[in-house]
Amino acid sequence: MRIDRTCLPVDFEAGAFAARIATPEGPCIIGIIGGAAFDLTSAFGTMARWMEEEHPAAAIRTRGAPLALDLDALLANSAHDARDAGRSFLIAPVDLQAVKAAGVTYVRSMLERVIEERCRGDASAAAAVRIEVRQIIGDDLANLVPGSAEAMAVKEALVAKGWWSQYLEVGIGADAEIFTKCPPMAAVGLGAKVGVHPNSAWSNPEPEAVMVVNSRGRIQGATLGNDVNLRDVEGRSALLLGRAKDNNASAALGPMIRLFDDGFTLEDIRRADITLTISGRDGFTLEETGAIGSISRDPTALVAQMIGAHHQYADGAVLYLGTPFSPSKDRGAAGMGFTHREGDVVRIASPRLGALVNEVDRTDECPPWTFGTGALFASLTRRGLPRP
């Protein structure tokens, strides 16, 4: 797997970025602005602490120490199959933050969740159910405002038809689905393996924009995420959401956080597209693109449902916004839809956020998660660096 500058945003030299790198001494946080790199580990210790700054992008030069960074070598060494543990490589760009996700925030993904539910996790039935669902519901829910009178009228009509679903409830109802994707420190970064449990026969990536939020609820920037999902497991029962979503290496984030500044704001996220490309060892290829802005709830509304007077995150949080689409292209027999196979290379890209590239493997074949909060604090203490 090749990791190089094609994973960087098209306007990388003009942006401000926050990244975490693994070094032989321990994890470091770095800032890159105008193409110049700065080490902020001595100033903040953790990414969570840095994001508490009023203007994190401005702190790169004022609080950081200039760093001679060989970016090409860093990127190349981030590929898991070419990695030298004695040299630096990129890791997930968050540390102590809670890793949260919003579900069923796009009409296309909402309909796919309804299909999963109707299939009871049986992928072979998906094609027929997909046609039936669309005949009844269609795609005209895109303009519905969740929780509005119009949305409630649709709900009543669907209940009357016997087609109401828990996924439609959170898709067009007042309350969004917000769940925990993985524990803090468990996400993997650019070039790492992502895990699919071998008991699953129907799995897929979920390409998403991810908001980086501090403890005060302020969105400080954005990155890309892969919310790896076991569709058959979730389809059997929504109560299995944790088993479907939170597995070893099942949450990927990266390549870096793009910090908001005068040249990049939340409005740029709303206008952006996100593209998913999958390349398999069997010759299978897939490419789909969706508009982040076709989301049914604005990112600020989702963040407000995640954090506020009723729910706080002292170290901040990141929030996957949900996927504009779930891949459904047949892989193998007609009507069987898409499912992952070992060795799939997944690329999730958006022009101004870069590209997150990972290779799929079994969860028990991916490197186990061993470096948690305690290990991070021990590392910072050993190096005489600040810790919360």
C-alpha positions in Angstrom: 0.0 0.0 0.0 1.4 3.4 -1.0 1.0 6.4 1.2 2.3 9.6 -0.3 1.5 13.3 -0.9 -1.7 12.4 -2.8 -3.2 11.8 0.7 -2.7 15.5 1.5 -5.3 18.2 0.7 -5.0 19.9 -2.7 -4.3 23.2 -1.0 -2.0 21.8 1.7 0.5 24.6 1.6 -2.3 27.1 2.3 -3.9 25.3 5.3 -3.3 24.8 9.0 -3.2 21.3 10.3 -2.9 19.3 13.5 -1.4 15.8 13.5 -0.1 13.1 15.8 3.0 11.1 15.0 4.4 8.1 16.7 8.2 8.5 17.4 10.6 6.1 19.1 10.4 8.3 22.2 6.6 8.4 22.2 3.6 10.2 20.5 4.0 13.8 19.6 1.6 16.5 18.4 2.6 18.7 15.5 1.2 21.6 13.7 1.8 22.4 10.0 1.0 25.8 8.6 2.0 27.2 5.3 3.9 24.0 4.7 6.1 24.6 7.8 6.1 22.1 10.7 6.1 22.9 14.5 6.3 20.6 17.5 3.6 21.5 20.1 4.1 18.5 22.4 6.1 20.6 24.9 3.4 23.3 24.9 0.3 21.1 25.3 1.2 17.5 25.8 -2.0 16.2 24.2 -4.1 17.0 21.2 -7.2 17.3 23.5 -5.4 20.1 25.4 -4.4 21.9 22.3 -8.0 21.9 21.0 -9.0 23.9 24.1 -7.2 26.9 22.7 -9.4 29.7 21.4 -7.7 29.6 18.1 -5.7 26.4 17.6 -4.3 27.4 14.2 -2.8 30.6 15.6 -1.1 28.6 18.4 1.0 26.7 15.9 3.5 29.4 15.4 3.1 31.2 18.8 3.4 28.0 20.9 5.2 25.5 18.7 8.9 24.8 18.2 10.1 24.7 14.6 10.5 21.2 13.4 12.5 19.8 10.5 10.0 17.3 9.2 10.6 15.0 6.2 7.0 14.8 5.2 7.6 12.4 2.3 9.4 9.9 4.6 6.7 10.4 7.3 3.9 9.6 4.8 5.7 6.6 3.3 6.4 5.1 6.7 2.8 5.4 7.7 1.8 2.5 5.4 1.5 -0.5 7.7 3.2 -2.9 5.3 6.3 -0.6 4.9 6.5 0.7 8.4 9.7 0.9 10.4 8.8 1.2 14.1 12.2 3.0 14.7 11.1 5.9 12.6 8.1 8.4 12.8 4.7 7.7 11.2 1.3 9.3 11.4 -1.3 8.0 13.8 -4.9 8.9 14.5 -5.0 12.7 15.1 -6.9 12.6 18.4 -6.0 11.2 21.8 -8.1 11.8 24.9 -11.2 13.0 23.0 -14.3 10.8 23.1 -15.0 9.2 19.7 -18.6 9.6 18.9 -20.7 9.1 15.8 -24.0 10.2 14.4 -26.1 7.6 12.6 -28.8 7.8 9.9 -28.1 11.4 9.0 -28.5 10.9 5.2 -31.5 9.6 3.3 -29.4 7.1 1.3 -27.9 5.6 4.4 -31.2 5.8 6.3 -32.8 3.7 3.6 -30.0 1.2 3.7 -30.4 0.8 7.5 -34.1 0.2 6.9 -33.1 -2.5 4.4 -30.7 -4.1 6.9 -33.6 -4.2 9.4 -36.1 -5.7 6.9 -33.5 -8.3 5.8 -32.7 -9.3 9.4 -29.0 -9.2 8.4 -29.4 -11.5 5.3 -27.5 -9.8 2.5 -29.1 -12.1 -0.2 -32.5 -10.5 0.4 -31.2 -6.9 0.2 -31.8 -6.3 -3.5 -35.5 -7.2 -3.4 -36.1 -5.3 -0.1 -34.3 -2.3 -1.5 -36.7 -2.1 -4.4 -39.7 -2.6 -2.1 -38.6 0.1 0.3 -38.0 2.7 -2.4 -41.4 2.0 -3.9 -43.0 2.9 -0.6 -40.7 5.6 0.7 -38.8 6.9 -2.4 -36.0 9.4 -2.0 -38.2 12.4 -1.4 -37.4 12.5 2.3 -34.3 14.5 1.5 -36.0 17.8 2.0 -37.7 16.9 5.2 -36.5 18.7 8.3 -36.1 16.1 11.1 -38.7 16.7 13.8 -40.8 19.1 11.7 -44.6 18.8 11.2 -44.0 17.5 7.7 -41.7 14.8 9.0 -44.2 13.7 11.6 -46.8 13.5 8.9 -44.6 11.1 7.0 -44.1 9.1 10.1 -47.8 8.7 10.6 -48.2 7.6 7.0 -45.5 5.0 7.4 -46.9 3.7 10.6 -50.2 3.2 8.9 -48.5 1.2 6.2 -46.7 -1.0 8.8 -43.4 0.3 7.6 -42.2 2.4 10.5 -38.7 1.7 11.6 -36.3 2.7 14.4 -34.0 4.0 11.7 -36.7 6.2 10.3 -37.4 7.4 13.8 -33.8 8.8 14.2 -33.6 9.8 10.5 -36.6 12.1 10.5 -37.6 12.4 14.2 -36.5 15.1 16.6 -33.7 13.1 18.3 -30.5 12.2 16.4 -28.7 8.9 16.9 -25.5 9.6 18.7 -23.4 6.6 19.8 -19.9 5.8 21.0 -17.7 4.5 18.1 -14.7 3.5 20.2 -12.9 4.4 23.4 -10.5 7.3 23.5 -7.1 6.3 22.1 -8.5 3.3 20.2 -8.8 4.9 16.7 -6.3 4.0 14.0 -4.8 6.5 11.5 -3.6 6.8 7.9 -2.0 3.7 6.5 -3.1 1.4 9.3 -5.1 -1.8 9.0 -8.9 -1.5 9.7 -10.7 -4.5 11.2 -13.7 -6.5 10.2 -14.8 -9.3 12.5 -14.6 -12.7 10.8 -18.0 -13.7 12.0 -19.5 -11.0 9.8 -20.6 -11.9 6.2 -21.9 -8.4 5.3 -19.6 -5.5 6.1 -18.7 -2.2 4.6 -16.8 1.1 5.1 -18.7 4.2 6.0 -16.9 7.4 4.6 -17.6 10.3 6.8 -16.6 13.9 7.6 -15.6 14.1 11.3 -16.0 17.2 13.5 -13.3 18.0 16.1 -15.0 19.6 19.1 -13.5 20.9 22.3 -15.0 20.7 25.8 -17.0 23.9 25.3 -18.7 22.5 22.3 -16.8 24.6 19.8 -15.9 22.9 16.5 -12.2 23.6 15.9 -11.7 21.7 12.7 -12.5 18.6 10.7 -10.9 15.3 9.5 -12.0 12.2 7.6 -13.3 9.0 9.2 -14.1 5.4 8.3 -16.9 4.1 10.5 -16.3 0.4 9.7 -19.7 -1.4 10.0 -20.9 -5.0 10.3 -24.3 -4.7 8.5 -25.5 -8.2 9.2 -24.8 -7.8 12.9 -26.6 -4.5 13.2 -29.4 -5.8 10.9 -30.1 -8.6 13.3 -30.9 -6.2 16.1 -30.2 -2.5 16.9 -29.2 -3.7 20.4 -26.1 -5.2 18.7 -24.9 -1.7 17.6 -21.9 -1.9 19.9 -20.9 -5.3 18.5 -21.3 -4.0 15.0 -19.4 -0.8 15.4 -16.8 -1.1 18.1 -14.2 -3.7 17.3 -10.4 -3.8 17.1 -9.3 -1.2 14.5 -12.8 -0.5 13.4 -12.5 3.3 13.7 -10.1 5.1 11.4 -9.4 8.9 11.5 -7.0 11.1 9.5 -4.8 11.9 7.8 -4.7 15.1 9.9 -7.1 17.6 11.4 -7.7 20.6 9.2 -8.1 23.5 11.6 -10.6 26.2 10.9 -9.0 29.6 9.9 -9.8 32.4 7.6 -9.3 30.2 4.6 -11.2 27.1 5.8 -14.5 27.1 7.7 -17.4 24.9 8.5 -19.1 26.3 5.3 -16.3 24.5 3.3 -17.3 21.3 4.9 -21.0 21.8 4.1 -20.0 22.4 0.4 -17.6 19.5 0.1 -17.9 16.1 -1.6 -16.5 12.9 -0.2 -15.4 10.0 -2.4 -15.0 6.3 -1.5 -12.8 4.1 -3.5 -12.3 0.4 -2.8 -9.7 -1.9 -4.6 -9.7 -5.6 -3.8 -7.1 -8.3 -4.4 -9.8 -10.1 -6.5 -9.8 -7.2 -9.0 -13.0 -5.7 -7.6 -13.2 -1.9 -7.7 -15.8 0.6 -6.6 -15.9 4.4 -6.5 -18.8 6.5 -5.2 -19.1 10.2 -4.4 -21.6 11.9 -2.1 -22.2 15.5 -1.0 -21.5 16.1 2.7 -24.0 18.9 2.5 -26.9 16.6 1.6 -27.0 15.7 5.3 -30.4 16.0 6.9 -29.2 17.7 10.1 -26.6 20.5 10.0 -23.2 19.6 11.7 -23.8 22.3 14.3 -27.2 20.7 15.2 -25.6 17.3 15.6 -22.8 18.7 17.7 -25.4 20.4 19.9 -27.2 17.1 20.4 -23.9 15.5 21.4 -22.6 18.0 23.9 -24.2 20.7 25.9 -26.0 21.3 29.2 -27.1 17.7 29.5 -23.9 16.0 28.4 -20.3 17.1 28.7 -16.9 15.8 27.5 -14.1 17.2 29.6 -11.5 16.3 27.0 -13.6 17.2 24.0 -14.9 14.9 21.4 -14.8 14.0 17.7 -18.1 13.3 15.9 -18.5 11.3 12.8 -21.3 13.0 10.9 -22.7 9.9 9.2 -22.2 8.5 5.7 -23.8 10.0 2.6 -24.0 6.4 1.2 -23.3 2.8 1.9 -21.8 0.8 -1.0 -24.3 -1.6 -2.6 -22.5 -2.6 -5.8 -22.7 -6.4 -6.3 -19.5 -8.2 -5.4 -19.8 -11.7 -6.8 -23.3 -13.1 -7.3 -26.0 -10.7 -8.6 -28.1 -9.3 -5.8 -25.6 -10.0 -3.0 -24.4 -6.4 -2.8 -21.1 -5.4 -1.4 -19.1 -6.8 1.5 -15.5 -6.5 2.5 -12.8 -9.0 1.8 -9.4 -9.2 3.4 -6.9 -7.0 1.6 -9.3 -4.4 0.4 -7.7 -1.0 0.2 -10.2 1.7 1.2 -9.6 5.3 0.3 -11.9 8.0 1.7 -11.1 11.4 0.2 -12.3 15.0 0.1 -10.2 17.6 -1.8 -9.6 20.0 1.2 -9.3 17.3 3.9 -7.0 14.9 2.0 -7.4 11.1 1.8 -7.6 8.5 4.5 -6.3 5.1 3.2 -6.4 1.8 5.1 -6.3 -1.9 4.3 -8.9 -4.3 5.6 -8.1 -7.4 7.6 -9.7 -9.5 10.3 -10.0 -7.9 13.6 -7.9 -10.6 15.2 -5.2 -10.1 12.6 -4.9 -6.3 13.0 -2.4 -5.1 15.6 -4.1 -5.2 19.1 -4.8 -2.0 20.8 -2.3 -1.7 23.6 -1.4 2.0 23.9 -4.2 3.6 26.0 -4.5 6.6 28.3 -2.3 5.2 31.0 0.5 4.5 28.5 0.1 8.0 27.1 0.4 9.6 30.6 3.4 7.4 31.4 5.1 8.5 28.2 4.5 12.2 28.8 5.8 11.9 32.4 8.9 10.0 31.3 9.7 12.7 28.8 9.0 15.6 31.2 6.1 16.8 29.1 2.8 18.4 30.2 -0.2 16.1 30.9 -3.7 17.0 31.9 
